[in-house]
Amino acid sequence: MQVTITGHHLPVTEAINAYVQQKLARVWRHFDQGIQANVVLSVERLEQKAEVTVHFQGKDLHAEASHADLYAAIDLLADKIDRQVVRYKELHQQGVHQSRGPDAV
């Protein structure tokens, strides 16, 4: 999966980059069918904001989180997108593996 990390009013250091990659690796462990992920880190007044958009085949998932600490915002973001990816994976697998018999409407 290709992950693009950008900063808005904030420099993206190697430490921040490595932390985001580490947190998102947990998400990809559940379901690595994603094509691309865009992460935007920004500062708005005293709030640190993290957003991610994950592009799957035919579906985009988006999550955002804010906190006073950037690392805490990244943690919250990883938890949110992880729940969305697990739910998407379950729905995707049900749709693919669900057999339709002659009684199905």
N, CA, C and O atoms as a printed pandas DataFrame, in Angstrom:
     atom_number atom_name residue_name chain_id  residue_number  x_coord  y_coord  z_coord
0              1         N          MET        A               1    0.849   -1.175    0.000
1              2        CA          MET        A               1    0.000    0.000    0.000
2              3         C          MET        A               1    0.894    1.237    0.000
3              4         O          MET        A               1    1.867    1.329    0.748
4              5         N          GLN        A               2    0.540    2.161   -0.843
5              6        CA          GLN        A               2    1.282    3.413   -0.928
6              7         C          GLN        A               2    0.660    4.416    0.041
7              8         O          GLN        A               2   -0.535    4.702   -0.037
8              9         N          VAL        A               3    1.476    4.950    0.957
9             10        CA          VAL        A               3    1.008    5.913    1.948
10            11         C          VAL        A               3    1.704    7.239    1.697
11            12         O          VAL        A               3    2.933    7.311    1.663
12            13         N          THR        A               4    0.906    8.294    1.521
13            14        CA          THR        A               4    1.424    9.643    1.326
14            15         C          THR        A               4    1.105   10.442    2.579
15            16         O          THR        A               4   -0.056   10.544    2.976
16            17         N          ILE        A               5    2.136   11.010    3.205
17            18        CA          ILE        A               5    1.958   11.792    4.425
18            19         C          ILE        A               5    2.367   13.232    4.130
19            20         O          ILE        A               5    3.494   13.498    3.713
20            21         N          THR        A               6    1.430   14.158    4.355
21            22        CA          THR        A               6    1.721   15.569    4.135
22            23         C          THR        A               6    1.370   16.352    5.388
23            24         O          THR        A               6    0.547   15.929    6.201
24            25         N          GLY        A               7    2.006   17.490    5.521
25            26        CA          GLY        A               7    1.751   18.361    6.657
26            27         C          GLY        A               7    1.226   19.703    6.188
27            28         O          GLY        A               7    1.708   20.252    5.198
28            29         N          HIS        A               8    0.254   20.225    6.884
29            30        CA          HIS        A               8   -0.316   21.532    6.582
30            31         C          HIS        A               8   -0.004   22.428    7.774
31            32         O          HIS        A               8   -0.527   22.217    8.869
32            33         N          HIS        A               9    0.840   23.420    7.564
33            34        CA          HIS        A               9    1.340   24.306    8.618
34            35         C          HIS        A               9    2.157   23.541    9.654
35            36         O          HIS        A               9    2.178   23.900   10.831
36            37         N          LEU        A              10    2.828   22.483    9.203
37            38        CA          LEU        A              10    3.567   21.634   10.119
38            39         C          LEU        A              10    4.557   20.789    9.305
39            40         O          LEU        A              10    4.164   20.154    8.326
40            41         N          PRO        A              11    5.818   20.776    9.696
41            42        CA          PRO        A              11    6.778   19.929    8.971
42            43         C          PRO        A              11    6.622   18.473    9.383
43            44         O          PRO        A              11    6.443   18.169   10.563
44            45         N          VAL        A              12    6.691   17.573    8.404
45            46        CA          VAL        A              12    6.597   16.141    8.673
46            47         C          VAL        A              12    8.021   15.618    8.833
47            48         O          VAL        A              12    8.756   15.476    7.856
48            49         N          THR        A              13    8.400   15.333   10.080
49            50        CA          THR        A              13    9.745   14.837   10.365
50            51         C          THR        A              13    9.797   13.333   10.154
51            52         O          THR        A              13    8.770   12.680    9.971
52            53         N          GLU        A              14   10.997   12.801   10.182
53            54        CA          GLU        A              14   11.171   11.349   10.034
54            55         C          GLU        A              14   10.497   10.607   11.186
55            56         O          GLU        A              14    9.943    9.525   10.990
56            57         N          ALA        A              15   10.543   11.188   12.392
57            58        CA          ALA        A              15    9.913   10.541   13.548
58            59         C          ALA        A              15    8.398   10.465   13.371
59            60         O          ALA        A              15    7.791    9.431   13.649
60            61         N          ILE        A              16    7.792   11.550   12.915
61            62        CA          ILE        A              16    6.349   11.556   12.688
62            63         C          ILE        A              16    5.992   10.591   11.564
63            64         O          ILE        A              16    5.019    9.843   11.666
64            65         N          ASN        A              17    6.776   10.610   10.500
65            66        CA          ASN        A              17    6.546    9.709    9.372
66            67         C          ASN        A              17    6.602    8.253    9.824
67            68         O          ASN        A              17    5.729    7.460    9.471
68            69         N          ALA        A              18    7.624    7.895   10.603
69            70        CA          ALA        A              18    7.768    6.523   11.081
70            71         C          ALA        A              18    6.618    6.139   12.012
71            72         O          ALA        A              18    6.137    5.006   11.977
72            73         N          TYR        A              19    6.176    7.090   12.849
73            74        CA          TYR        A              19    5.080    6.811   13.780
74            75         C          TYR        A              19    3.775    6.551   13.030
75            76         O          TYR        A              19    3.036    5.628   13.373
76            77         N          VAL        A              20    3.490    7.353   12.015
77            78        CA          VAL        A              20    2.279    7.156   11.219
78            79         C          VAL        A              20    2.340    5.810   10.494
79            80         O          VAL        A              20    1.359    5.066   10.477
80            81         N          GLN        A              21    3.483    5.503    9.902
81            82        CA          GLN        A              21    3.632    4.220    9.194
82            83         C          GLN        A              21    3.424    3.046   10.150
83            84         O          GLN        A              21    2.785    2.056    9.793
84            85         N          GLN        A              22    3.967    3.158   11.375
85            86        CA          GLN        A              22    3.835    2.095   12.364
86            87         C          GLN        A              22    2.377    1.912   12.777
87            88         O          GLN        A              22    1.904    0.781   12.880
88            89         N          LYS        A              23    1.662    3.006   13.014
89            90        CA          LYS        A              23    0.272    2.918   13.445
90            91         C          LYS        A              23   -0.632    2.390   12.332
91            92         O          LYS        A              23   -1.564    1.629   12.594
92            93         N          LEU        A              24   -0.358    2.789   11.103
93            94        CA          LEU        A              24   -1.190    2.326    9.994
94            95         C          LEU        A              24   -0.859    0.891    9.591
95            96         O          LEU        A              24   -1.672    0.231    8.944
96            97         N          ALA        A              25    0.311    0.405    9.962
97            98        CA          ALA        A              25    0.663   -0.982    9.657
98            99         C          ALA        A              25   -0.304   -1.940   10.343
99           100         O          ALA        A              25   -0.587   -3.016    9.817
100          101         N          ARG        A              26   -0.814   -1.558   11.515
101          102        CA          ARG        A              26   -1.802   -2.371   12.220
102          103         C          ARG        A              26   -3.082   -2.486   11.400
103          104         O          ARG        A              26   -3.716   -3.541   11.365
104          105         N          VAL        A              27   -3.456   -1.389   10.742
105          106        CA          VAL        A              27   -4.661   -1.383    9.909
106          107         C          VAL        A              27   -4.459   -2.289    8.704
107          108         O          VAL        A              27   -5.352   -3.064    8.364
108          109         N          TRP        A              28   -3.317   -2.210    8.060
109          110        CA          TRP        A              28   -3.066   -2.996    6.845
110          111         C          TRP        A              28   -2.967   -4.476    7.183
111          112         O          TRP        A              28   -3.183   -5.321    6.314
112          113         N          ARG        A              29   -2.646   -4.803    8.423
113          114        CA          ARG        A              29   -2.589   -6.205    8.826
114          115         C          ARG        A              29   -3.968   -6.854    8.716
115          116         O          ARG        A              29   -4.078   -8.038    8.397
116          117         N          HIS        A              30   -5.019   -6.075    8.982
117          118        CA          HIS        A              30   -6.380   -6.609    8.883
118          119         C          HIS        A              30   -6.797   -6.817    7.432
119          120         O          HIS        A              30   -7.407   -7.828    7.086
120          121         N          PHE        A              31   -6.459   -5.851    6.598
121          122        CA          PHE        A              31   -6.968   -5.887    5.223
122          123         C          PHE        A              31   -6.060   -5.017    4.369
123          124         O          PHE        A              31   -6.117   -3.790    4.455
124          125         N          ASP        A              32   -5.236   -5.629    3.560
125          126        CA          ASP        A              32   -4.256   -4.863    2.785
126          127         C          ASP        A              32   -4.647   -4.726    1.319
127          128         O          ASP        A              32   -3.778   -4.622    0.454
128          129         N          GLN        A              33   -5.935   -4.725    1.037
129          130        CA          GLN        A              33   -6.409   -4.597   -0.335
130          131         C          GLN        A              33   -6.471   -3.143   -0.801
131          132         O          GLN        A              33   -6.844   -2.873   -1.943
132          133         N          GLY        A              34   -6.112   -2.216    0.068
133          134        CA          GLY        A              34   -6.165   -0.806   -0.294
134          135         C          GLY        A              34   -5.152   -0.464   -1.362
135          136         O          GLY        A              34   -4.094   -1.086   -1.459
136          137         N          ILE        A              35   -5.484    0.522   -2.153
137          138        CA          ILE        A              35   -4.620    0.946   -3.236
138          139         C          ILE        A              35   -3.690    2.057   -2.760
139          140         O          ILE        A              35   -2.486    2.026   -3.019
140          141         N          GLN        A              36   -4.260    3.038   -2.061
141          142        CA          GLN        A              36   -3.489    4.207   -1.670
142          143         C          GLN        A              36   -4.105    4.808   -0.414
143          144         O          GLN        A              36   -5.316    4.733   -0.207
144          145         N          ALA        A              37   -3.255    5.408    0.425
145          146        CA          ALA        A              37   -3.723    6.112    1.613
146          147         C          ALA        A              37   -3.065    7.486    1.646
147          148         O          ALA        A              37   -1.855    7.608    1.455
148          149         N          ASN        A              38   -3.863    8.514    1.887
149          150        CA          ASN        A              38   -3.364    9.876    2.010
150          151         C          ASN        A              38   -3.587   10.341    3.438
151          152         O          ASN        A              38   -4.718   10.356    3.922
152          153         N          VAL        A              39   -2.505   10.722    4.116
153          154        CA          VAL        A              39   -2.581   11.206    5.489
154          155         C          VAL        A              39   -2.213   12.682    5.471
155          156         O          VAL        A              39   -1.195   13.070    4.899
156          157         N          VAL        A              40   -3.050   13.505    6.103
157          158        CA          VAL        A              40   -2.792   14.938    6.209
158          159         C          VAL        A              40   -2.738   15.288    7.688
159          160         O          VAL        A              40   -3.690   15.051    8.432
160          161         N          LEU        A              41   -1.620   15.852    8.100
161          162        CA          LEU        A              41   -1.443   16.305    9.476
162          163         C          LEU        A              41   -1.450   17.825    9.458
163          164         O          LEU        A              41   -0.781   18.443    8.629
164          165         N          SER        A              42   -2.207   18.430   10.374
165          166        CA          SER        A              42   -2.302   19.888   10.369
166          167         C          SER        A              42   -2.431   20.424   11.784
167          168         O          SER        A              42   -2.697   19.691   12.736
168          169         N          VAL        A              43   -2.231   21.735   11.883
169          170        CA          VAL        A              43   -2.369   22.439   13.154
170          171         C          VAL        A              43   -3.416   23.517   12.959
171          172         O          VAL        A              43   -3.322   24.331   12.040
172          173         N          GLU        A              44   -4.421   23.519   13.835
173          174        CA          GLU        A              44   -5.442   24.557   13.813
174          175         C          GLU        A              44   -5.538   25.123   15.220
175          176         O          GLU        A              44   -6.086   24.484   16.119
176          177         N          ARG        A              45   -5.015   26.293   15.405
177          178        CA          ARG        A              45   -4.917   26.936   16.716
178          179         C          ARG        A              45   -4.160   26.029   17.669
179          180         O          ARG        A              45   -2.979   25.764   17.445
180          181         N          LEU        A              46   -4.795   25.548   18.713
181          182        CA          LEU        A              46   -4.108   24.680   19.676
182          183         C          LEU        A              46   -4.403   23.205   19.448
183          184         O          LEU        A              46   -3.916   22.355   20.193
184          185         N          GLU        A              47   -5.193   22.891   18.430
185          186        CA          GLU        A              47   -5.549   21.508   18.132
186          187         C          GLU        A              47   -4.660   20.954   17.019
187          188         O          GLU        A              47   -4.437   21.604   15.997
188          189         N          GLN        A              48   -4.167   19.758   17.238
189          190        CA          GLN        A              48   -3.439   19.022   16.213
190          191         C          GLN        A              48   -4.462   18.112   15.542
191          192         O          GLN        A              48   -5.226   17.427   16.223
192          193         N          LYS        A              49   -4.481   18.100   14.233
193          194        CA          LYS        A              49   -5.493   17.346   13.501
194          195         C          LYS        A              49   -4.814   16.354   12.562
195          196         O          LYS        A              49   -3.818   16.674   11.913
196          197         N          ALA        A              50   -5.366   15.153   12.503
197          198        CA          ALA        A              50   -4.867   14.117   11.595
198          199         C          ALA        A              50   -6.042   13.575   10.799
199          200         O          ALA        A              50   -7.093   13.267   11.362
200          201         N          GLU        A              51   -5.863   13.458    9.488
201          202        CA          GLU        A              51   -6.900   12.934    8.596
202          203         C          GLU        A              51   -6.281   11.859    7.714
203          204         O          GLU        A              51   -5.103   11.926    7.363
204          205         N          VAL        A              52   -7.086   10.876    7.364
205          206        CA          VAL        A              52   -6.627    9.849    6.428
206          207         C          VAL        A              52   -7.777    9.491    5.501
207          208         O          VAL        A              52   -8.935    9.409    5.912
208          209         N          THR        A              53   -7.427    9.282    4.244
209          210        CA          THR        A              53   -8.357    8.768    3.248
210          211         C          THR        A              53   -7.708    7.547    2.624
211          212         O          THR        A              53   -6.609    7.626    2.076
212          213         N          VAL        A              54   -8.394    6.419    2.712
213          214        CA          VAL        A              54   -7.880    5.169    2.154
214          215         C          VAL        A              54   -8.725    4.824    0.939
215          216         O          VAL        A              54   -9.951    4.755    1.022
216          217         N          HIS        A              55   -8.066    4.610   -0.179
217          218        CA          HIS        A              55   -8.745    4.286   -1.429
218          219         C          HIS        A              55   -8.695    2.774   -1.645
219          220         O          HIS        A              55   -7.622    2.181   -1.755
220          221         N          PHE        A              56   -9.870    2.171   -1.702
221          222        CA          PHE        A              56  -10.010    0.765   -2.051
222          223         C          PHE        A              56  -10.622    0.689   -3.441
223          224         O          PHE        A              56  -11.031    1.703   -4.007
224          225         N          GLN        A              57  -10.680   -0.503   -3.978
225          226        CA          GLN        A              57  -11.314   -0.701   -5.275
226          227         C          GLN        A              57  -12.812   -0.419   -5.120
227          228         O          GLN        A              57  -13.544   -1.234   -4.559
228          229         N          GLY        A              58  -13.259    0.729   -5.613
229          230        CA          GLY        A              58  -14.672    1.065   -5.576
230          231         C          GLY        A              58  -15.160    1.700   -4.292
231          232         O          GLY        A              58  -16.363    1.928   -4.160
232          233         N          LYS        A              59  -14.290    1.997   -3.337
233          234        CA          LYS        A              59  -14.727    2.550   -2.055
234          235         C          LYS        A              59  -13.603    3.383   -1.447
235          236         O          LYS        A              59  -12.435    3.001   -1.517
236          237         N          ASP        A              60  -13.953    4.513   -0.855
237          238        CA          ASP        A              60  -12.999    5.339   -0.123
238          239         C          ASP        A              60  -13.450    5.428    1.326
239          240         O          ASP        A              60  -14.628    5.648    1.606
240          241         N          LEU        A              61  -12.509    5.256    2.243
241          242        CA          LEU        A              61  -12.797    5.412    3.662
242          243         C          LEU        A              61  -12.059    6.651    4.151
243          244         O          LEU        A              61  -10.917    6.894    3.761
244          245         N          HIS        A              62  -12.714    7.433    5.004
245          246        CA          HIS        A              62  -12.124    8.660    5.509
246          247         C          HIS        A              62  -12.328    8.733    7.016
247          248         O          HIS        A              62  -13.392    8.391    7.531
248          249         N          ALA        A              63  -11.285    9.187    7.717
249          250        CA          ALA        A              63  -11.393    9.392    9.166
250          251         C          ALA        A              63  -10.542   10.591    9.535
251          252         O          ALA        A              63   -9.538   10.889    8.888
252          253         N          GLU        A              64  -10.965   11.271   10.588
253          254        CA          GLU        A              64  -10.173   12.382   11.105
254          255         C          GLU        A              64  -10.269   12.409   12.616
255          256         O          GLU        A              64  -11.259   11.977   13.206
256          257         N          ALA        A              65   -9.207   12.930   13.232
257          258        CA          ALA        A              65   -9.153   13.008   14.692
258          259         C          ALA        A              65   -8.380   14.252   15.086
259          260         O          ALA        A              65   -7.458   14.671   14.387
260          261         N          SER        A              66   -8.765   14.843   16.218
261          262        CA          SER        A              66   -8.094   16.028   16.748
262          263         C          SER        A              66   -7.742   15.803   18.204
263          264         O          SER        A              66   -8.459   15.126   18.940
264          265         N          HIS        A              67   -6.621   16.386   18.605
265          266        CA          HIS        A              67   -6.185   16.309   19.998
266          267         C          HIS        A              67   -5.145   17.404   20.204
267          268         O          HIS        A              67   -4.611   17.949   19.238
268          269         N          ALA        A              68   -4.862   17.722   21.454
269          270        CA          ALA        A              68   -3.840   18.736   21.746
270          271         C          ALA        A              68   -2.443   18.222   21.399
271          272         O          ALA        A              68   -1.550   19.015   21.098
272          273         N          ASP        A              69   -2.246   16.906   21.440
273          274        CA          ASP        A              69   -0.962   16.282   21.120
274          275         C          ASP        A              69   -1.068   15.584   19.770
275          276         O          ASP        A              69   -2.021   14.842   19.532
276          277         N          LEU        A              70   -0.108   15.811   18.889
277          278        CA          LEU        A              70   -0.160   15.227   17.549
278          279         C          LEU        A              70   -0.108   13.709   17.588
279          280         O          LEU        A              70   -0.824   13.048   16.835
280          281         N          TYR        A              71    0.730   13.145   18.455
281          282        CA          TYR        A              71    0.843   11.691   18.529
282          283         C          TYR        A              71   -0.459   11.061   19.031
283          284         O          TYR        A              71   -0.840    9.981   18.579
284          285         N          ALA        A              72   -1.135   11.726   19.955
285          286        CA          ALA        A              72   -2.431   11.232   20.431
286          287         C          ALA        A              72   -3.472   11.314   19.316
287          288         O          ALA        A              72   -4.319   10.429   19.193
288          289         N          ALA        A              73   -3.417   12.366   18.508
289          290        CA          ALA        A              73   -4.333   12.489   17.377
290          291         C          ALA        A              73   -4.095   11.369   16.369
291          292         O          ALA        A              73   -5.047   10.834   15.799
292          293         N          ILE        A              74   -2.840   11.014   16.147
293          294        CA          ILE        A              74   -2.515    9.917   15.231
294          295         C          ILE        A              74   -3.027    8.591   15.793
295          296         O          ILE        A              74   -3.528    7.754   15.042
296          297         N          ASP        A              75   -2.906    8.394   17.109
297          298        CA          ASP        A              75   -3.431    7.182   17.749
298          299         C          ASP        A              75   -4.943    7.080   17.566
299          300         O          ASP        A              75   -5.460    6.024   17.203
300          301         N          LEU        A              76   -5.649    8.183   17.820
301          302        CA          LEU        A              76   -7.106    8.192   17.647
302          303         C          LEU        A              76   -7.477    7.913   16.197
303          304         O          LEU        A              76   -8.417    7.168   15.919
304          305         N          LEU        A              77   -6.736    8.514   15.282
305          306        CA          LEU        A              77   -6.986    8.313   13.856
306          307         C          LEU        A              77   -6.805    6.847   13.468
307          308         O          LEU        A              77   -7.626    6.289   12.740
308          309         N          ALA        A              78   -5.740    6.229   13.950
309          310        CA          ALA        A              78   -5.481    4.820   13.633
310          311         C          ALA        A              78   -6.606    3.934   14.164
311          312         O          ALA        A              78   -7.013    2.979   13.501
312          313         N          ASP        A              79   -7.110    4.251   15.364
313          314        CA          ASP        A              79   -8.222    3.463   15.920
314          315         C          ASP        A              79   -9.476    3.612   15.065
315          316         O          ASP        A              79  -10.164    2.626   14.796
316          317         N          LYS        A              80   -9.779    4.838   14.635
317          318        CA          LYS        A              80  -10.990    5.076   13.838
318          319         C          LYS        A              80  -10.920    4.372   12.492
319          320         O          LYS        A              80  -11.868    3.698   12.089
320          321         N          ILE        A              81   -9.800    4.527   11.797
321          322        CA          ILE        A              81   -9.703    3.927   10.469
322          323         C          ILE        A              81   -9.618    2.404   10.581
323          324         O          ILE        A              81  -10.068    1.694    9.682
324          325         N          ASP        A              82   -9.048    1.900   11.671
325          326        CA          ASP        A              82   -8.990    0.461   11.891
326          327         C          ASP        A              82  -10.396   -0.127   12.002
327          328         O          ASP        A              82  -10.687   -1.161   11.400
328          329         N          ARG        A              83  -11.262    0.526   12.765
329          330        CA          ARG        A              83  -12.645    0.051   12.890
330          331         C          ARG        A              83  -13.355    0.082   11.543
331          332         O          ARG        A              83  -14.099   -0.840   11.209
332          333         N          GLN        A              84  -13.128    1.141   10.769
333          334        CA          GLN        A              84  -13.779    1.243    9.460
334          335         C          GLN        A              84  -13.293    0.151    8.511
335          336         O          GLN        A              84  -14.086   -0.440    7.778
336          337         N          VAL        A              85  -11.991   -0.112    8.529
337          338        CA          VAL        A              85  -11.432   -1.128    7.628
338          339         C          VAL        A              85  -11.937   -2.514    8.011
339          340         O          VAL        A              85  -12.252   -3.316    7.132
340          341         N          VAL        A              86  -12.021   -2.809    9.299
341          342        CA          VAL        A              86  -12.532   -4.114    9.732
342          343         C          VAL        A              86  -13.987   -4.276    9.299
343          344         O          VAL        A              86  -14.379   -5.341    8.823
344          345         N          ARG        A              87  -14.783   -3.226    9.463
345          346        CA          ARG        A              87  -16.192   -3.281    9.049
346          347         C          ARG        A              87  -16.295   -3.444    7.530
347          348         O          ARG        A              87  -17.119   -4.219    7.045
348          349         N          TYR        A              88  -15.463   -2.716    6.782
349          350        CA          TYR        A              88  -15.464   -2.843    5.320
350          351         C          TYR        A              88  -15.058   -4.254    4.907
351          352         O          TYR        A              88  -15.643   -4.828    3.988
352          353         N          LYS        A              89  -14.058   -4.812    5.582
353          354        CA          LYS        A              89  -13.590   -6.161    5.267
354          355         C          LYS        A              89  -14.703   -7.179    5.492
355          356         O          LYS        A              89  -14.919   -8.064    4.663
356          357         N          GLU        A              90  -15.417   -7.050    6.628
357          358        CA          GLU        A              90  -16.502   -7.986    6.920
358          359         C          GLU        A              90  -17.607   -7.889    5.877
359          360         O          GLU        A              90  -18.102   -8.913    5.406
360          361         N          LEU        A              91  -17.997   -6.683    5.514
361          362        CA          LEU        A              91  -19.043   -6.513    4.507
362          363         C          LEU        A              91  -18.585   -7.001    3.138
363          364         O          LEU        A              91  -19.355   -7.608    2.393
364          365         N          HIS        A              92  -17.325   -6.730    2.818
365          366        CA          HIS        A              92  -16.771   -7.148    1.530
366          367         C          HIS        A              92  -16.731   -8.667    1.421
367          368         O          HIS        A              92  -17.069   -9.226    0.378
368          369         N          GLN        A              93  -16.319   -9.334    2.495
369          370        CA          GLN        A              93  -16.235  -10.788    2.461
370          371         C          GLN        A              93  -17.614  -11.430    2.455
371          372         O          GLN        A              93  -17.808  -12.464    1.815
372          373         N          GLN        A              94  -18.574  -10.837    3.155
373          374        CA          GLN        A              94  -19.928  -11.370    3.136
374          375         C          GLN        A              94  -20.519  -11.286    1.737
375          376         O          GLN        A              94  -21.176  -12.219    1.277
376          377         N          GLY        A              95  -20.284  -10.171    1.065
377          378        CA          GLY        A              95  -20.825   -9.989   -0.273
378          379         C          GLY        A              95  -20.189  -10.920   -1.282
379          380         O          GLY        A              95  -20.865  -11.401   -2.191
380          381         N          VAL        A              96  -18.904  -11.182   -1.139
381          382        CA          VAL        A              96  -18.188  -12.028   -2.085
382          383         C          VAL        A              96  -18.515  -13.495   -1.859
383          384         O          VAL        A              96  -18.692  -14.244   -2.819
384          385         N          HIS        A              97  -18.596  -13.916   -0.599
385          386        CA          HIS        A              97  -18.751  -15.337   -0.290
386          387         C          HIS        A              97  -20.184  -15.758   -0.012
387          388         O          HIS        A              97  -20.449  -16.937    0.222
388          389         N          GLN        A              98  -21.089  -14.832   -0.033
389          390        CA          GLN        A              98  -22.478  -15.165    0.252
390          391         C          GLN        A              98  -23.090  -15.816   -0.996
391          392         O          GLN        A              98  -23.106  -15.228   -2.078
392          393         N          SER        A              99  -23.583  -17.025   -0.817
393          394        CA          SER        A              99  -24.168  -17.710   -1.964
394          395         C          SER        A              99  -25.648  -17.355   -2.068
395          396         O          SER        A              99  -26.337  -17.184   -1.063
396          397         N          ARG        A             100  -26.098  -17.253   -3.261
397          398        CA          ARG        A             100  -27.512  -16.947   -3.503
398          399         C          ARG        A             100  -28.161  -18.191   -4.100
399          400         O          ARG        A             100  -27.804  -18.654   -5.183
400          401         N          GLY        A             101  -29.108  -18.698   -3.363
401          402        CA          GLY        A             101  -29.829  -19.874   -3.824
402          403         C          GLY        A             101  -31.026  -19.471   -4.641
403          404         O          GLY        A             101  -31.232  -18.282   -4.888
404          405         N          PRO        A             102  -31.822  -20.434   -5.069
405          406        CA          PRO        A             102  -33.002  -20.125   -5.872
406          407         C          PRO        A             102  -34.076  -19.378   -5.101
407          408         O          PRO        A             102  -34.944  -18.750   -5.706
408          409         N          ASP        A             103  -34.033  -19.436   -3.736
409          410        CA          ASP        A             103  -35.024  -18.753   -2.926
410          411         C          ASP        A             103  -34.649  -17.301   -2.652
411          412         O          ASP        A             103  -35.460  -16.553   -2.106
412          413         N          ALA        A             104  -33.452  -16.892   -3.016
413          414        CA          ALA        A             104  -33.003  -15.522   -2.726
414          415         C          ALA        A             104  -33.772  -14.525   -3.589
415          416         O          ALA        A             104  -34.059  -14.778   -4.759
416          417         N          VAL        A             105  -34.094  -13.400   -2.986
417          418        CA          VAL        A             105  -34.863  -12.381   -3.700
418          419         C          VAL        A             105  -33.944  -11.290   -4.141
419          420         O          VAL        A             105  -34.385  -10.325   -4.764
